[in-house]
Amino acid sequence: MTDRKTALVVRGGWDGHQPIEATDLFIPYLKDNGFDVRVEESPKIYADADYLAGVDLIMQCMTMSTIEKDEFDGLRTAVENGTGLAGWHGGIADSYRNTSDYLHLIGGQFACHPGNHPDERTGEQSDNYVPYTINMLPAAEIHPITRGIGDFELVTEQYWVLADDYVDVLATTTQKVRAWDPWNREVTSPAIWTRQWGQGRIFVATPGHRVEILQDSNVRTIIERGLLWASR
Protein backbone atom coordinates (compact mmCIF):
# COMPACT_ATOMS: atom_id res chain seq x y z
CA MET A 1 0.00 0.00 0.00
CA THR A 2 1.13 3.55 -0.69
CA ASP A 3 -0.28 6.95 0.14
CA ARG A 4 1.33 8.52 -2.92
CA LYS A 5 -0.84 9.94 -5.67
CA THR A 6 -0.29 10.07 -9.43
CA ALA A 7 0.11 13.30 -11.38
CA LEU A 8 0.27 13.50 -15.16
CA VAL A 9 1.94 16.55 -16.71
CA VAL A 10 0.92 17.21 -20.31
CA ARG A 11 2.90 20.03 -21.89
CA GLY A 12 3.73 21.49 -25.28
CA GLY A 13 2.13 23.73 -27.87
CA TRP A 14 3.37 27.28 -28.42
CA ASP A 15 6.92 27.66 -27.12
CA GLY A 16 6.39 31.29 -26.08
CA HIS A 17 4.66 30.08 -22.92
CA GLN A 18 7.75 28.07 -21.95
CA PRO A 19 5.82 24.82 -21.34
CA ILE A 20 8.90 22.87 -20.21
CA GLU A 21 10.36 25.53 -17.92
CA ALA A 22 6.92 26.46 -16.56
CA THR A 23 5.89 22.93 -15.64
CA ASP A 24 9.35 22.15 -14.28
CA LEU A 25 8.71 24.94 -11.78
CA PHE A 26 5.86 22.96 -10.20
CA ILE A 27 6.94 19.33 -10.61
CA PRO A 28 9.16 19.39 -7.49
CA TYR A 29 6.25 20.83 -5.52
CA LEU A 30 4.03 17.95 -6.63
CA LYS A 31 6.67 15.39 -5.70
CA ASP A 32 7.12 17.03 -2.29
CA ASN A 33 3.37 16.73 -1.77
CA GLY A 34 3.21 13.01 -2.37
CA PHE A 35 2.77 12.68 -6.13
CA ASP A 36 4.53 10.35 -8.50
CA VAL A 37 4.84 12.43 -11.68
CA ARG A 38 4.75 11.34 -15.31
CA VAL A 39 5.47 13.84 -18.08
CA GLU A 40 4.10 13.64 -21.62
CA GLU A 41 4.76 16.03 -24.49
CA SER A 42 1.40 15.59 -26.26
CA PRO A 43 -2.24 14.82 -25.42
CA LYS A 44 -1.98 11.33 -26.93
CA ILE A 45 -1.81 9.87 -23.42
CA TYR A 46 -5.40 11.00 -22.83
CA ALA A 47 -6.59 8.17 -25.07
CA ASP A 48 -5.18 5.59 -22.63
CA ALA A 49 -8.28 5.03 -20.49
CA ASP A 50 -6.70 2.37 -18.29
CA TYR A 51 -3.82 4.64 -17.33
CA LEU A 52 -5.94 7.76 -16.85
CA ALA A 53 -8.28 5.89 -14.50
CA GLY A 54 -5.46 5.86 -11.95
CA VAL A 55 -4.40 9.49 -12.37
CA ASP A 56 -5.33 11.81 -9.51
CA LEU A 57 -4.25 15.08 -11.13
CA ILE A 58 -3.52 16.34 -14.65
CA MET A 59 -1.39 19.48 -14.83
CA GLN A 60 -1.70 20.72 -18.40
CA CYS A 61 0.38 23.37 -20.15
CA MET A 62 -0.55 22.99 -23.83
CA THR A 63 -1.20 26.24 -25.68
CA MET A 64 -3.25 25.95 -28.87
CA SER A 65 -2.20 22.69 -30.56
CA THR A 66 -4.86 20.11 -31.47
CA ILE A 67 -6.49 17.14 -29.81
CA GLU A 68 -8.01 14.06 -31.45
CA LYS A 69 -11.51 12.87 -30.60
CA ASP A 70 -10.37 9.79 -28.70
CA GLU A 71 -7.88 11.87 -26.74
CA PHE A 72 -10.46 14.45 -25.72
CA ASP A 73 -13.04 11.82 -24.90
CA GLY A 74 -10.48 10.16 -22.63
CA LEU A 75 -9.67 13.43 -20.89
CA ARG A 76 -13.31 14.31 -20.31
CA THR A 77 -14.17 10.84 -19.05
CA ALA A 78 -11.25 10.90 -16.63
CA VAL A 79 -12.35 14.25 -15.20
CA GLU A 80 -15.96 13.08 -14.93
CA ASN A 81 -14.70 10.09 -12.95
CA GLY A 82 -12.67 12.17 -10.51
CA THR A 83 -9.32 13.06 -12.07
CA GLY A 84 -8.42 16.68 -11.30
CA LEU A 85 -7.42 19.03 -14.12
CA ALA A 86 -5.42 22.18 -13.44
CA GLY A 87 -3.37 24.74 -15.31
CA TRP A 88 -2.69 28.37 -16.03
CA HIS A 89 -2.82 30.92 -18.82
CA GLY A 90 -2.90 29.61 -22.41
CA GLY A 91 -1.82 26.17 -21.25
CA ILE A 92 -5.38 25.43 -20.17
CA ALA A 93 -7.52 28.42 -21.25
CA ASP A 94 -6.29 28.48 -24.85
CA SER A 95 -5.81 24.80 -25.64
CA TYR A 96 -7.25 22.85 -28.58
CA ARG A 97 -9.10 25.64 -30.34
CA ASN A 98 -10.43 23.09 -32.84
CA THR A 99 -12.49 21.34 -30.17
CA SER A 100 -15.50 23.21 -28.82
CA ASP A 101 -16.20 20.41 -26.34
CA TYR A 102 -12.90 21.26 -24.65
CA LEU A 103 -14.13 24.82 -24.13
CA HIS A 104 -17.29 23.37 -22.60
CA LEU A 105 -15.18 21.31 -20.20
CA ILE A 106 -12.99 24.21 -19.06
CA GLY A 107 -15.68 26.89 -18.98
CA GLY A 108 -13.57 29.79 -20.22
CA GLN A 109 -11.60 30.55 -23.37
CA PHE A 110 -8.92 33.14 -24.04
CA ALA A 111 -10.22 35.74 -26.49
CA CYS A 112 -7.42 38.34 -26.55
CA HIS A 113 -4.89 40.27 -24.47
CA PRO A 114 -5.21 43.94 -25.41
CA GLY A 115 -1.79 45.50 -25.81
CA ASN A 116 -0.04 48.81 -25.52
CA HIS A 117 -0.60 51.79 -27.80
CA PRO A 118 0.08 50.81 -31.44
CA ASP A 119 2.81 53.46 -31.68
CA GLU A 120 4.68 51.78 -28.79
CA ARG A 121 4.71 48.26 -30.20
CA THR A 122 7.93 46.67 -31.44
CA GLY A 123 6.75 43.21 -32.48
CA GLU A 124 7.86 41.56 -29.23
CA GLN A 125 5.75 39.72 -26.66
CA SER A 126 6.15 42.77 -24.42
CA ASP A 127 3.79 44.66 -26.74
CA ASN A 128 1.03 42.97 -24.73
CA TYR A 129 2.45 43.52 -21.25
CA VAL A 130 0.20 45.97 -19.42
CA PRO A 131 -0.22 46.84 -15.73
CA TYR A 132 -3.42 45.44 -14.26
CA THR A 133 -5.05 44.21 -11.08
CA ILE A 134 -6.24 40.77 -10.03
CA ASN A 135 -9.32 41.53 -7.93
CA MET A 136 -10.31 38.95 -5.34
CA LEU A 137 -14.02 38.29 -4.90
CA PRO A 138 -15.68 37.68 -1.51
CA ALA A 139 -15.65 33.91 -2.21
CA ALA A 140 -11.86 34.04 -2.31
CA GLU A 141 -11.62 34.97 1.37
CA ILE A 142 -12.56 31.48 2.55
CA HIS A 143 -11.52 29.32 -0.40
CA PRO A 144 -8.44 27.12 0.23
CA ILE A 145 -6.87 28.27 -3.05
CA THR A 146 -7.02 32.00 -2.33
CA ARG A 147 -7.48 32.38 1.42
CA GLY A 148 -5.28 35.13 2.81
CA ILE A 149 -4.43 36.62 -0.59
CA GLY A 150 -5.71 40.09 -1.42
CA ASP A 151 -5.86 42.04 -4.67
CA PHE A 152 -2.49 42.21 -6.42
CA GLU A 153 -0.86 43.91 -9.38
CA LEU A 154 0.89 42.39 -12.39
CA VAL A 155 2.56 43.68 -15.54
CA THR A 156 2.02 40.99 -18.15
CA GLU A 157 -0.65 39.77 -20.56
CA GLN A 158 -4.14 40.53 -19.26
CA TYR A 159 -6.51 37.85 -20.49
CA TRP A 160 -9.91 38.85 -21.83
CA VAL A 161 -11.81 35.59 -21.33
CA LEU A 162 -15.12 34.36 -22.69
CA ALA A 163 -16.76 32.29 -19.95
CA ASP A 164 -20.04 30.73 -18.84
CA ASP A 165 -21.78 31.02 -15.49
CA TYR A 166 -20.98 27.48 -14.41
CA VAL A 167 -17.48 28.63 -13.44
CA ASP A 168 -17.01 29.43 -9.76
CA VAL A 169 -15.02 32.64 -9.96
CA LEU A 170 -12.53 33.50 -7.22
CA ALA A 171 -10.93 36.53 -8.87
CA THR A 172 -11.51 38.81 -11.84
CA THR A 173 -9.62 41.37 -13.87
CA THR A 174 -11.07 44.39 -15.64
CA GLN A 175 -10.00 45.64 -19.05
CA LYS A 176 -9.86 49.41 -19.04
CA VAL A 177 -10.97 51.58 -21.94
CA ARG A 178 -8.10 53.35 -23.68
CA ALA A 179 -8.39 55.96 -26.40
CA TRP A 180 -7.26 53.50 -29.09
CA ASP A 181 -9.54 50.63 -28.07
CA PRO A 182 -12.70 49.86 -30.08
CA TRP A 183 -14.76 48.99 -26.96
CA ASN A 184 -16.36 51.83 -25.02
CA ARG A 185 -16.92 50.43 -21.54
CA GLU A 186 -14.85 48.38 -19.12
CA VAL A 187 -14.99 44.59 -19.44
CA THR A 188 -14.50 42.26 -16.46
CA SER A 189 -13.32 38.69 -17.02
CA PRO A 190 -12.70 35.79 -14.64
CA ALA A 191 -9.01 35.49 -13.77
CA ILE A 192 -9.10 32.57 -11.34
CA TRP A 193 -11.88 30.02 -11.33
CA THR A 194 -12.83 26.49 -10.42
CA ARG A 195 -15.35 24.14 -11.99
CA GLN A 196 -16.92 20.90 -10.85
CA TRP A 197 -17.31 18.41 -13.69
CA GLY A 198 -18.86 15.13 -12.69
CA GLN A 199 -16.68 13.90 -9.84
CA GLY A 200 -13.68 15.92 -11.01
CA ARG A 201 -12.41 19.35 -10.11
CA ILE A 202 -10.98 21.87 -12.58
CA PHE A 203 -8.76 24.81 -11.62
CA VAL A 204 -7.75 27.66 -13.94
CA ALA A 205 -5.59 30.75 -13.36
CA THR A 206 -5.15 33.11 -16.29
CA PRO A 207 -1.89 34.76 -15.10
CA GLY A 208 1.22 32.79 -16.02
CA HIS A 209 2.47 33.97 -19.41
CA ARG A 210 6.09 33.14 -18.65
CA VAL A 211 8.18 31.78 -15.80
CA GLU A 212 8.83 35.20 -14.26
CA ILE A 213 5.07 35.67 -13.78
CA LEU A 214 4.67 32.18 -12.35
CA GLN A 215 7.40 33.08 -9.84
CA ASP A 216 5.36 36.00 -8.52
CA SER A 217 4.59 34.99 -4.93
CA ASN A 218 0.82 35.43 -5.29
CA VAL A 219 0.57 33.66 -8.63
CA ARG A 220 2.77 30.78 -7.55
CA THR A 221 0.91 30.27 -4.27
CA ILE A 222 -2.46 30.28 -6.01
CA ILE A 223 -1.33 27.74 -8.60
CA GLU A 224 0.31 25.46 -6.04
CA ARG A 225 -2.84 25.48 -3.94
CA GLY A 226 -4.97 25.02 -7.06
CA LEU A 227 -3.05 21.90 -8.02
CA LEU A 228 -3.65 20.30 -4.64
CA TRP A 229 -7.29 21.43 -4.54
CA ALA A 230 -8.06 19.92 -7.95
CA SER A 231 -6.47 16.57 -7.21
CA ARG A 232 -8.69 13.59 -6.51
RAHU-V877010 format. One line per field, one symbol per residue. ss: DSSP state (@ for helix, = for strand, . for the rest). burial: 1 if it has 24 or more other ideal C-beta (glycine too) atoms within 12 Angstrom, else 0. A space follows every 50 residues. Layout:
# RAHU-V877010
ss: ???
burial: ???
This chain:
# RAHU-V877010
ss: ....=========.@@@.@@@@@@@@@@@@@@..======..@@@@@.@@ @@....========....@@@@@@@@@@@@...=====.@@@@.=....@ @@@@@@.=====.....@@@....@@@@.=======.@@@@......... .=====...====....========...........===========..= =====.....@@@@..@@@@@@@@@@@@@@..
burial: 00001111111111001110011011101100001011110010111000 01001111111111101000110111111001111111111111110010 01101111110011110000000000011101111110010011110010 01010111111010001111111110000000000010111111101001 11111111111011010111111111111111
